[in-house]
Amino acid sequence: MGYRVTLIPGDGIGPEVIAAARLVAEATGVSFDWDIADAGEAAIRATGTPLPEAVLDSVRKNRIALKGPITTPIGGGFRSVNVALRQQLDLYASVRPSRSIAGEGTRFPETDLVVVREATEGLYSGVEHWVDHDHTAAETVNIITRKASDRICRFAFELARRDHRKKVTAVHKANIMKTTGALFQTAFREMAPRYPELQADERLIDNMCMQLVKRPEEYDVIVTTNLFGDILSDLCAGLAGGLGVAPGALYGDTLAVFEPVHGSAPKYAGQDRADPVAEILCVELLLRHLGENEAADRIFRAVWETIAEKKVVTYDLALPGYTSRPVPASSCSAMAREIARKVSLVDLSTPLPRPVVHAAATIDPALEG
Ligand code: NAD
């Protein structure tokens, strides 16, 4: 019997990138027993609801899931399946590694950081209303609790310790948001001394955005609240090469769901054009969660070599306008087959070549916040 994993293909490009990820997962030799659970458009057609209870039950039972993206229908009364899944399963930590792969598609080839985002409260609590009948004023409530702040800060420090990282940076706006911001800041400051081997520092969100687009290599683990984390994780996906190569994971105390940062990209659905790498790297994260580190290393290496070689890559890594080294674009399934083929061939005994580093820009101290 292999690992029993809930497989949620999702919709749009979801089924295509999930098929690609499955092919690569199975090429590692690790045995999986997939428990397929439909959510999104397929589930609406079959059951009238985008997130049937059976999907939640399957994740609760198997405690681990690989998920494709799911469209949030505009109008029609359905709330986001993705937000509902996080809240109903209490998947409170959204973890998005941002690693440059072979220096491709990025101006920052040394980027290697992780954004840890609190995923259940903050400005995404869903508590909002119009203030008046004419809808000329509105309020969204930013809920920050000490419990959720403590557990996300602890999660970030534990992740940094486990992955032998050096620094955890808390991002907030405590100078302006004197209660919610300060509560998160206090939780971080009181957690930091329990991890004396790790550096702990803080940035205001606006300054953090500026710092990241100048010198992302100075950051390691970033921990922040829901909205700031949503924005920073897309920013960091861009630093590392774009949505096509950005994986993600959602963790609760006992459950883990792995899903790419990107959405369902409806304009590419059914065309076999989407980049499968983000979903394939979700399998890498899933294997690390299972303790299958060699298989995980093989996947990262196979992806790295496929992208570095640039013979079989999808449009976003191939075409002019997306890359400085244009080549003919391959399909999603062809790229997945190439990565799967390499998984058993890669040599893990040699270190990855260092990416090309651009000359450091001169920093104007007057602009440093
Ligand atoms: P998107 O990520 O689907 O697309 C943004 C851009 O990136 C588009 O140009 C798209 O074509 C491109 N892109 C995305 N993934 C790609 C890939 N693997 N390969 C190549 N190009 C890729 O974001 P969007 O258009 O804002 O959202 C589309 C739908 O997805 C919406 O309904 C949104 O709610 C949903 N969504 C779901 C999730 C999730 O399931 N976790 C996350 C984000 C968005």
Residues whose N, C-alpha, C, O or C-beta is under 5 A from the ligand:
A	BS01	NAD	G68 P69 I70 T71 T72 N82 L243 G244 P260 V261 H262 G263 S264 A265 A274 D275 D316
